[in-house]
Amino acid sequence: MLAIAIPVVLVVVGLIIGLTMARRRHAVAPVAPSVMVETPPPPAPAEAPAQETPEQPASRMVRLRRRLSSSNNGLAKALAGLLSADKLDAATWESFETTLLAADLGVGPTTELVDSLRAKLGVEGTSDPGVARQALHDDLLALVDPALDRTLNLEHEPALPAVVMMVGVNGTGKTTTVGKLGRLLIAEGKTVLFGAADTFRAAAAEQLITWGSRVGVETVSGAEGADPASVAFQAVDRGISDGVDVVLVDTAGRLHTKVGLMDELGKVKRVIEKKAPVTEVLLVIDATTGQNGLAQARVFAEVVDVTGLVLTKLDGSAKGGIVVAVQRELGVPVKLVGLGEGVDDLAPFDPEQFVQGLLGE
Ligand code: GDP
């Protein structure tokens, strides 16, 4: 009897141990998912100082104003030169025009500004600096166009998040802008999720995950080489189930062929829209790349319906005129400007503050 009972007990115990181990193995090693969600670690004040209270949007633009007026900005210099000229002869106007073009204002806006100022000041001269300053202020503001609607469209149905796609050439600052914008939105009390749909470089997803942990936002990412549209879809899907307000989707900016780019970005947008409408497509442009950057931006604007522009690296650009040039070229308002590499170095663009900065007011 005992001879039978002992092996039976041993087999039963063996089965129980085997089953428990198998269950454990399953718990610690799930099937590798194609899409991963990185949850930021809980904020630890000593290690994550970036998660302190974000700077208010209004004072961010004031910082830009200060930077513009104290910088060696070509446009600011041209304006100051005109204001301090003894007489407005042909040579003065010519040199003014040349400097405006060098500051990337663009041919059309430069001609408009010079013609208008010549009409206003040519007769009166600059004997009254106040009149000249006011004329410059008004004309510049008109060029930057304060009437354009620069608010981000983040309207969404209660059950769906607003979706913002960030597009643009690699290196312009897309990922950085997604990170900073996440923080700006959190400062406004919104809940945010990042989608790392730039799957062509492993580093891009890593970079976004790092930004996510800096600003306290989760990131949905895929394996390197995964289909960008599928990652974007998963991110929006997750955004819906989590009930977040905004999903910010970073995309790849390889300028291969126009058709390839169109297919890729078009597909990402179409696939997202199976879940929720894309409320903003923000085109990121590096302000320091001038006419070349503008030409590249034009290709993006042709392949995807851009609803707003983000002008990055305005802190390092000596050519503030690009603000006017990009809006004119692409027919879309500059909505945000990048002022540096810090977490709070992104500001909603304010034409009045911008012009005041250029005029050193
Ligand atoms: P992406 O390839 O378009 O995603 O570009 P990244 O976000 O990786 O940015 C490229 C580089 O530009 C990084 O070194 C950023 O820190 C830097 N950058 C981005 N925005 C700004 C800005 O507004 N000012 C400055 N000075 N640097 C910026």
Residues whose N, C-alpha, C, O or C-beta is under 5 A from the ligand:
A	BS01	GDP	V169 N170 G171 T172 G173 K174 T175 T176 T177 T312 K313 L314 G316 G338 L339 G340 E341 D345
